[in-house]
Amino acid sequence: MIDTVSLRFHDEPTETQLEEWDTHHYSKSNGETQKKYILRVPIDGGVILRAIYYPRNPGFLAPMLKITFSVPKVLFGNNVDMLSDMEQLKAVIQIVNMSIALCEGMPTVDFWEGVLGRIDLCYNHQVGELVPDYIRSFSCLSYPHRKTRPYLNEGVQYKSQVVTTKFYDKLNQCRLPIAQGILRQETTLRKPYNIERRMGVSNPQLRDVKKEWIVEMLTNDLDKLRLNNHITCNRECAQEILVEEYGSNTGTRLLGYWIARQNMTKEQMIASGTNLRTIQRNEKMITDAGVSLAMTDATVPLPPLRIEV
């Protein structure tokens, strides 16, 4: 349930070790140019660890070494299969630590001690041929304080500066047959302070990550999008449920709002004159009836999404 992680250390490569690194220059917002060094460390199975070293400079009072890699790729050779327990994570860290120790260009670091600067939490929803239907239906949803945008050519994402939730077709993304029928749900947390706040742990490390916390984070995303245990209906299904729940007049009115909502954002509705309280009341009534705010054009409703471990 973990994919890519980025760990931060204050260890510094020696001058001799830096000869193995590629030098790059980058511009800061104030126009200053600084140096960084990049090294790719191979692991058995074709997996690559990407290391970036930032020397001390006005923006980094202490040196920073960032190492990024896909956790499941180290163990399984792919990032489709999900880690199921902490013992597998321990095996990954053991492999990575051994690989780093054998790399002449890297300082020796313990991956248990690195501070998390990024972590991808993920879950594979096995939905078969319905993957494209789910993705199309989610494009109208909004997540509080995030922007709804396409995710490459495979899905939809709800994005802010420090956290992004994505739903995408894993087969289209990785082209591996084992990904057939997988709707990947993935939440990327960035910045140590943001991860720290969400985990409730100072200087969070991989040893602090618990399966229960991952499930809580992923389930919270489904709740915020009003997808958790909610059917994604087509028009006929939504009409039947809303009329049965609220009667013909109210049910039909809610159906009209629900259909309009597929083509307009909440902000667009407010700009067109709809009161925010009316929007909130309508959407609560729709979701209270068990109907997702998303709509599918499939011939049958889409089953609810659930995180089950």
LUMTIVEX-572902 format. One line per 2 residues: number of its first residue (from 0); for each residue y, x, z of N, C-alpha, C. Coordinates in steps of 0.1 Angstrom, whole numbers, plus 5000, padded with zeros to 4 digits. Each point is the difference from the previous one (the first is absolute). Layout:
NUM	Y:X:Z:Y:X:Z:Y:X:Z; ...
//
This chain:
0	4988:5008:5000:5012:4992:5000:5013:5009:5000; 4998:5013:4998:5011:5009:4998:4998:5006:4987
2	5011:5002:4993:4999:5007:4987:5009:5013:5001; 5011:5000:4994:5008:5013:5000:5008:5001:5014
4	5000:5013:5004:5008:5003:5012:5008:5013:4997; 5011:5001:5007:5008:5012:4999:5003:5005:5014
6	4996:5012:5003:5002:5006:5014:5010:5011:5000; 5008:5000:5011:5011:5010:5001:4997:5010:5011
8	5002:5013:4996:4999:5011:5010:5012:5008:5000; 5002:5009:5010:5011:5009:5000:4995:5015:4998
10	4987:5001:4995:4995:5013:4997:5006:5006:4987; 5002:5013:5000:5006:5006:4988:4990:5010:4993
12	4999:4999:4987:4992:5010:4993:5007:5014:5001; 4993:5010:5000:5005:5014:5000:5006:5003:4986
14	5008:5010:4999:5005:5004:4987:4989:5003:4990; 4989:5006:5005:4989:5003:4991:4993:4987:4996
16	4999:4991:5009:4994:4987:4996:5009:4992:4990; 5013:5001:5001:5009:4993:4992:4999:5005:4985
18	4994:5012:4998:4998:5004:4986:4991:4991:4992; 4991:4993:5008:4991:4991:4993:5006:4986:4997
20	5012:4998:5005:5007:4987:4998:5009:5000:4988; 5002:4988:4994:5010:4998:4990:5014:4997:5006
22	5010:5006:4995:5014:4998:5006:5007:4989:4992; 5006:4991:5007:5007:4989:4993:5014:4999:5007
24	5010:4995:4992:5013:4998:5006:5003:4985:4999; 5007:4995:5010:5004:4986:5000:5014:4998:5005
26	5007:4990:4996:5014:4997:5004:5000:4990:5011; 5009:5003:5010:5002:4990:5011:5011:4991:4996
28	5002:4990:5008:5010:4990:4997:5014:5005:5000; 5003:5011:5008:5013:5007:5000:5002:5010:4989
30	4990:5001:4991:5001:5009:4988:4994:5013:5002; 4996:5004:5013:4995:5013:5002:4986:5001:4994
32	4996:5012:4996:4987:5003:4995:4992:5007:5010; 4988:4995:5002:4991:5007:5010:4986:5003:4993
34	4993:5009:5007:4987:5004:4995:4988:4993:5007; 4990:4996:4993:4987:4996:5006:4989:5007:4993
36	4988:5000:5006:4989:5007:4994:4988:4990:5000; 4993:5000:4989:4989:4990:4998:4987:5008:4998
38	4989:4995:5006:4987:5006:4999:4990:4989:4999; 4991:5001:4991:4989:4991:4998:4987:5007:5005
40	4993:4994:5010:4988:5006:5006:4988:4991:4995; 4991:5006:4993:4988:4993:4995:4990:4999:5011
42	4993:4988:5000:4988:4998:5009:4989:4996:4991; 4988:5002:5005:4988:4997:4992:5001:4985:4995
44	4995:4998:4988:5000:4987:4994:5012:4997:4992; 5009:5010:4998:5012:4998:4992:5012:4994:5008
46	4999:4999:5013:5011:4994:5008:5010:5011:5002; 5013:4997:4999:5011:5009:5002:5009:4996:5011
48	5002:5010:5009:5010:4998:5011:5014:5005:4994; 5010:4993:5002:5013:5004:4995:5009:5004:5012
50	5004:5012:5000:5008:5005:5011:5014:5004:4995; 5010:4996:5008:5014:5003:4997:5006:5007:5012
52	5006:5011:4998:5006:5008:5011:5015:5000:4998; 5007:4996:5011:5015:5000:5000:5004:5011:5010
54	5006:5011:4995:5005:5010:5010:5011:4995:5008; 5004:5007:5010:5011:4996:5008:5013:5000:4991
56	5008:4990:5002:5012:4999:4992:5009:4990:5008; 5012:4998:4996:5009:4990:5008:4994:4986:5001
58	4991:4996:4991:4994:4987:5001:4987:5000:5008; 4994:5012:5002:4988:5002:5007:5002:5011:5010
60	5004:4997:5012:5002:5010:5010:4988:5007:5004; 4988:4993:4999:4987:5006:5002:4993:5000:4987
62	4991:5010:4997:4993:4999:4988:4991:4988:4999; 4997:4995:4989:4991:4988:4999:4990:5002:4989
64	4987:4998:5004:4989:5001:4991:4994:4986:4999; 5000:4994:4988:4994:4986:4998:4988:5002:4991
66	4989:4994:5004:4988:5000:4993:4995:4986:4998; 4998:4996:4987:4996:4986:4996:4987:5000:4993
68	4991:4991:5004:4987:4999:4993:4995:4985:5002; 4990:4997:4992:4993:4987:5001:4988:5002:5009
70	5000:4993:5011:4989:5002:5010:4986:4996:4994; 4998:4988:4994:4987:4997:4995:4995:5009:4989
72	5009:5005:4992:4996:5009:4989:4993:5013:5005; 5004:5004:5012:4994:5012:5006:4986:4997:5003
74	4997:4988:5005:4986:4997:5004:4992:4994:4989; 5006:4991:4992:4992:4993:4990:5002:5005:4986
76	5011:5008:4998:5003:5003:4986:5008:4990:4992; 5003:4989:5007:5009:4990:4994:5008:4993:5011
78	5010:4992:4996:5008:4993:5010:4998:4985:4999; 4988:4996:4995:4996:4986:5000:4992:4997:5012
80	4990:5008:5004:4993:4997:5012:5009:5002:5012; 4998:4992:5010:5008:5001:5012:4993:5006:5012
82	5007:5008:5008:4994:5005:5012:4997:4989:5009; 4989:5000:5007:4996:4989:5009:5002:5003:5015
84	5001:5013:5003:5000:5003:5015:5007:5013:5002; 5003:5003:5012:5006:5013:5004:4992:5012:4998
86	4986:4998:5000:4991:5011:4998:5002:5006:4985; 5002:4991:4991:5003:5004:4986:5013:5007:4999
88	5010:4996:5008:5013:5006:4999:4999:5014:5006; 4992:5002:5011:4997:5013:5006:4994:5009:4990
90	4991:4995:4992:4993:5008:4990:5010:5005:4989; 5009:4991:4996:5011:5004:4990:5008:5011:5006
92	5005:4999:5012:5009:5010:5006:4992:5013:5001; 4988:5000:5003:4992:5012:5001:4999:5007:4987
94	4998:4993:4989:4999:5005:4986:5014:5006:4996; 5011:4993:5003:5013:5004:4996:5004:5013:5008
96	4997:5000:5013:5004:5012:5008:4992:5012:4995; 4988:4999:4996:4992:5011:4995:5006:5005:4987
98	5004:4990:4991:5006:5004:4987:5013:5007:5002; 5008:4996:5009:5013:5006:5003:4998:5015:5005
100	4990:5001:5009:4997:5013:5006:4996:5010:4989; 4994:4995:4989:4995:5009:4989:5010:5003:4990
102	5012:4993:5000:5010:5002:4990:5010:5011:5005; 5000:5010:4991:5008:5012:5004:5015:4998:5001
104	5005:4990:4992:5014:4997:5000:5005:4991:5011; 4991:4995:5008:5004:4990:5010:4999:5006:5014
106	5010:4996:5009:4999:5003:5014:4989:4991:5006; 4993:5004:5010:4989:4992:5006:5006:4989:5008
108	4997:4988:4997:5005:4988:5007:4988:4992:5004; 5002:4992:5011:4990:4990:5004:5005:4986:4996
110	4992:4993:4991:5005:4988:4995:5000:4989:5011; 4994:5002:5011:5001:4990:5011:5014:5001:5006
112	5006:5012:4999:5013:5002:5007:5012:4996:4991; 4998:4998:4987:5012:4996:4992:5006:4987:5003
114	5013:4999:4999:5007:4987:5002:5000:4992:4987; 4996:4987:5001:5000:4992:4989:5014:4997:4994
116	5002:5004:4987:5012:4996:4993:4998:4989:4990; 4987:4997:4997:4997:4989:4992:4985:4997:5002
118	4997:4987:5000:4986:4995:5001:4999:4988:4991; 4989:4999:4992:4997:4989:4992:4989:4992:5007
120	5002:4988:5004:4990:4991:5005:4995:4991:4989; 4987:4998:4999:4995:4993:4988:4988:4991:5004
122	4998:4990:4991:4988:4992:5001:4996:4995:4986; 4987:5000:4998:4995:4995:4987:4996:4985:5001
124	5007:4991:4994:4996:4986:4999:4991:4999:4988; 4988:4996:5002:4990:4998:4989:5002:4986:4995
126	5007:4999:4989:5003:4987:4994:4995:4998:4986; 4992:5010:4995:4994:4998:4987:5010:4999:4988
128	4997:4990:4992:5009:4998:4988:5013:4994:5003; 5003:4997:5012:5012:4993:5004:5012:5010:5003
130	4997:5013:4999:5010:5010:5003:5014:4998:4992; 5000:4998:4987:5012:4997:4993:5007:4987:5004
132	4992:4990:5004:5006:4987:5005:5008:5002:5013; 4994:5008:5009:5007:5003:5013:5013:5007:4997
134	5000:5010:4992:5011:5009:4997:5012:4991:4994; 4996:4992:4990:5010:4992:4994:5007:4990:5010
136	4992:4995:5009:5005:4990:5009:5009:5006:5011; 4998:5013:5003:5007:5006:5011:5014:5005:4995
138	5003:5000:4987:5013:5005:4996:5012:4992:5004; 4998:4987:5004:5011:4992:5005:5002:5001:5015
140	4992:5007:5007:5001:5000:5015:5011:5010:5004; 5005:4997:5012:5010:5009:5006:4996:5004:5014
142	5003:5012:5003:4997:5006:5013:5013:5003:5007; 5002:4996:5013:5013:5002:5006:5005:5014:4999
144	5012:5002:4996:5007:5013:4999:4994:5010:4990; 4992:4994:4990:4995:5009:4990:5002:4994:4986
146	4999:5008:4990:5002:4996:4986:4987:4998:4994; 4998:4989:4993:4988:4997:4992:5001:5007:4986
148	4991:5008:4997:5001:5007:4987:4986:5002:4994; 4999:5002:4987:4987:5004:4994:4995:5013:5006
150	4987:5002:5001:4994:5013:5003:4993:5006:4988; 5007:5009:4994:4995:5006:4987:4996:4989:4991
152	4988:5000:4994:4995:4989:4992:4988:4993:5006; 4998:5003:5013:4988:4994:5006:5002:4990:5011
154	5013:4998:5004:5001:4991:5011:5015:4997:5004; 5002:4996:5013:5013:4997:5005:5002:5007:5013
156	5012:5003:5003:5003:5007:5013:5012:4994:5007; 5000:5001:5013:5011:4995:5008:5006:5013:5007
158	5012:5004:4996:5004:5014:5003:5013:5001:5008; 5000:5009:5010:5012:5004:5007:5000:5015:5000
160	5010:5006:5007:5001:5015:5000:4989:5006:5008; 4994:4993:5010:4991:5007:5008:4986:4994:5000
162	4998:4988:4994:4987:4994:5000:4999:4991:4987; 4988:5001:4994:4997:4993:4987:4986:4994:5001
164	4999:4987:4997:4987:4993:4999:4998:4997:4986; 4987:5004:4995:4997:4998:4986:4987:4992:4999
166	4999:4992:4989:4987:4994:4996:4998:5004:4986; 4988:5006:4996:4999:5004:4987:4985:5001:4996
168	4998:5000:4987:4986:5001:4994:4995:5014:5001; 4991:5002:5009:4995:5014:5003:4993:5006:4988
170	4993:4991:4992:4993:5005:4988:5010:5006:4990; 5011:4992:4998:5010:5005:4990:5007:5013:5005
172	5001:5001:5013:5007:5012:5006:4991:5013:4999; 4987:4999:5003:4992:5012:5001:4990:5001:4988
174	4997:4989:4993:4990:5000:4989:4986:5004:5004; 4996:4997:5012:4987:5003:5005:4992:4987:5001
176	4988:4999:4994:4992:4988:5000:4998:4994:5014; 5000:5008:5011:4997:4995:5013:5012:4991:5005
178	5011:5001:4993:5012:4993:5004:5001:4986:4993; 4990:4996:4993:5000:4987:4993:5001:4989:5010
180	5009:4991:4998:5002:4988:5008:5007:5002:5013; 5006:5012:5002:5007:5003:5012:5015:4997:4999
182	5005:4991:5008:5015:4999:5002:5003:5009:5012; 5007:5011:4997:5004:5009:5011:5013:4996:5007
184	4999:4998:5013:5012:4998:5008:5003:5013:5007; 5012:5005:4999:5004:5013:5005:5014:5000:5006
186	5001:5005:5012:5013:5001:5006:5003:5015:5003; 5011:5005:4994:5004:5013:5002:5012:5001:5010
188	4997:5007:5011:5011:5003:5010:5005:5014:4999; 5013:5001:4999:5006:5013:4999:5010:5003:5011
190	5002:5013:5002:5009:5005:5011:4993:5000:5014; 5000:5011:5006:4994:5000:5014:5005:4990:5009
192	5014:4998:5000:5005:4991:5010:4996:4986:4998; 4998:4996:4987:4995:4987:4997:4985:4998:5004
194	4992:5010:4997:4986:4999:5004:4999:5000:5015; 5008:5008:5006:5000:5001:5015:5004:4986:5006
196	5010:4994:4994:5004:4987:5005:4989:4989:4999; 4993:5001:4989:4990:4990:4997:4987:5003:5008
198	4997:5012:5003:4988:5004:5007:5002:5000:5015; 5013:5001:5004:5003:5001:5014:4995:5013:5006
200	5001:5011:4992:4995:5013:5005:5010:5010:4995; 5004:5009:5009:5010:5011:4996:4993:5010:4992
202	5006:5005:4990:4995:5010:4991:4985:4997:4996; 4999:4989:4992:4986:4994:4997:4992:5010:4992
204	4988:5001:5003:4990:5009:4993:4988:4992:4995; 4992:5005:4992:4988:4993:4995:4991:4996:5011
206	5000:5008:5011:4991:4996:5012:5005:4987:5006; 5012:4996:4998:5006:4988:5006:4997:4987:4992
208	4995:5002:4988:4997:4989:4991:4987:4993:5004; 5001:4987:5003:4989:4992:5004:4997:4989:4989
210	4988:4996:4999:4996:4990:4990:5007:4987:5004; 5001:4997:5013:5006:4987:5004:5015:5000:4996
212	5007:5011:5001:5014:5000:4996:5001:4998:4985; 4991:5006:4992:5001:4999:4985:4998:4985:4997
214	4990:4994:5006:4997:4985:4997:5013:4992:5004; 5006:5003:5011:5012:4993:5005:5011:5001:4989
216	5003:5012:4995:5010:5003:4991:4998:4992:4987; 4987:5001:4995:4997:4993:4987:5000:4985:5001
218	4996:4995:5012:5000:4986:5002:5014:4995:5001; 5009:5008:5007:5014:4996:5001:5006:4999:4987
220	4997:5008:4990:5005:4999:4987:4996:4987:4993; 4987:4996:5002:4996:4987:4994:5007:4989:5007
222	5003:5001:5013:5007:4989:5007:5015:4999:4995; 5006:5012:4998:5014:5000:4996:5001:4994:4986
224	4990:5002:4991:5000:4994:4987:4994:4986:4999; 4996:4995:5012:4994:4987:5001:4988:4999:4991
226	4992:5010:5001:4987:5000:4992:4988:4999:5009; 5002:5004:5012:4988:5001:5009:4994:4986:5003
228	4988:4998:4995:4993:4987:5002:5006:4989:4993; 5009:5003:4990:5006:4989:4992:4995:5000:4985
230	4996:4989:4996:4996:4998:4986:5011:5002:4990; 4997:5008:4989:5010:5001:4989:4997:4989:4990
232	5008:4990:5000:4996:4988:4992:5005:5000:4986; 4994:4992:4991:5007:4996:4988:5007:4987:5003
234	5006:4994:4990:5009:4988:5002:4992:4988:5005; 4988:4998:4994:4992:4989:5004:4995:5001:5015
236	4996:5012:5003:4996:5002:5014:5011:4998:5010; 5012:5006:4997:5011:4999:5009:5005:4986:5002
238	5000:4992:4989:5004:4986:5001:4990:4992:5009; 4988:5003:4998:4990:4993:5008:5001:5002:5015
240	5002:5013:5003:5001:5004:5014:5013:4995:5006; 5011:5002:4993:5013:4996:5006:5002:4985:5001
242	4995:4993:4991:5001:4985:5000:4991:4995:5011; 4988:5006:5002:4991:4995:5010:5006:5003:5014
244	5007:5012:5001:5005:5004:5013:5013:4992:5004; 5009:4998:4990:5013:4994:5003:5003:4987:4994
246	4991:4994:4992:5003:4988:4994:5005:5002:4986; 5001:4989:4992:5004:5002:4986:5014:5005:4998
248	5010:4994:5007:5014:5004:4998:5003:5014:5004; 4997:5004:5013:5002:5013:5005:4992:5011:4992
250	4987:4996:4998:4991:5009:4993:5005:5004:4986; 5004:4989:4993:5005:5003:4986:5013:5008:5001
252	5009:4997:5009:5012:5008:5002:4997:5015:5002; 4991:5002:5009:4996:5014:5003:4993:5007:4988
254	4992:4992:4993:4994:5006:4988:5011:5004:4990; 5011:4992:4998:5010:5004:4991:5007:5012:5005
256	5003:5002:5013:5006:5012:5005:4990:5012:4998; 4987:4998:5002:4991:5011:4999:4999:5005:4985
258	5001:4991:4991:4999:5003:4986:5013:5008:4996; 5012:4995:5005:5012:5007:4997:5001:5014:5006
260	4993:5001:5012:5000:5013:5007:4993:5011:4992; 4991:4996:4991:4993:5010:4992:5009:5008:4991
262	5011:4994:4996:5009:5006:4990:5014:5005:5006; 5001:4997:5013:5013:5004:5006:4998:5007:5013
264	5007:5010:5003:5000:5006:5013:5007:4992:5010; 4998:5003:5013:5007:4993:5010:5016:5001:4998
266	5004:5013:4997:5014:5002:4998:5005:4992:4988; 4993:4999:4989:5004:4992:4989:5001:4985:5004
268	4991:4995:5008:5001:4986:5004:5012:4998:5009; 5003:5009:5008:5013:4999:5009:5012:5000:4991
270	5000:5009:4990:5012:5001:4991:5001:4987:4992; 4989:4993:4997:5001:4988:4992:5004:4988:5009
272	5001:5002:5013:5005:4989:5009:4990:4995:5010; 4988:5005:5000:4990:4995:5010:5003:5007:5013
274	5000:4992:5011:5003:5005:5013:4988:5008:5005; 5003:5011:5007:4990:5009:5006:4990:4992:5009
276	5006:4992:5008:4991:4992:5010:4990:4991:4992; 5005:4995:4989:4991:4991:4992:4989:5008:4994
278	5003:5012:4995:4990:5009:4995:4990:5004:5010; 5005:5003:5012:4991:5004:5011:4991:4988:5004
280	5006:4988:5001:4992:4989:5004:4989:4996:4989; 5004:5001:4988:4991:4997:4989:4988:5009:5000
282	5003:5013:5001:4990:5010:5000:4991:5000:5012; 5005:4996:5011:4992:4999:5012:4990:4988:4999
284	5005:4989:4994:4992:4988:4998:4988:5003:4990; 5004:5007:4990:4990:5004:4990:4989:5009:5006
286	5004:5010:5007:4990:5009:5005:4993:4994:5012; 5006:4992:5008:4993:4993:5011:4989:4991:4994
288	5001:4996:4988:4989:4992:4994:4989:5009:4994; 5001:5013:5002:4990:5009:4995:5002:5005:4986
290	5011:4997:4994:5003:5004:4986:5009:5012:4999; 4995:5011:4993:5009:5012:4998:5012:4996:4992
292	5011:5007:5001:5011:4998:4992:4998:5006:4986; 4990:5008:4998:4996:5004:4986:4993:4989:4993
294	5000:5000:4987:4994:4990:4991:4991:5008:4990; 4988:4994:4997:4992:5006:4990:4999:4990:4988
296	4998:5005:4988:4998:4992:4989:4985:4999:4996; 4992:5006:5009:4985:4999:4999:4996:4985:5001
298	4988:4998:4995:4995:4986:5000:4995:4996:5014; 4998:5010:5009:4996:4997:5014:5009:5007:5009
300	5002:4995:5013:5008:5008:5009:4994:5013:5003; 5008:5010:5005:4996:5013:5003:4997:5000:5015
302	4988:5005:5004:4996:5000:5015:5010:5008:5008; 5001:4997:5013:5009:5007:5009:4996:5015:5001
304	5009:5009:5002:4997:5014:5003:4999:5002:5015; 4990:5008:5004:4998:5003:5014:4996:5014:5001
306	5004:5006:5011:4996:5014:5004:4988:4999:5008; 4988:5003:4995:4988:4999:5008:4993:5014:5001
308	4998:5004:5012:4994:5013:5003:4989:4998:5010
//
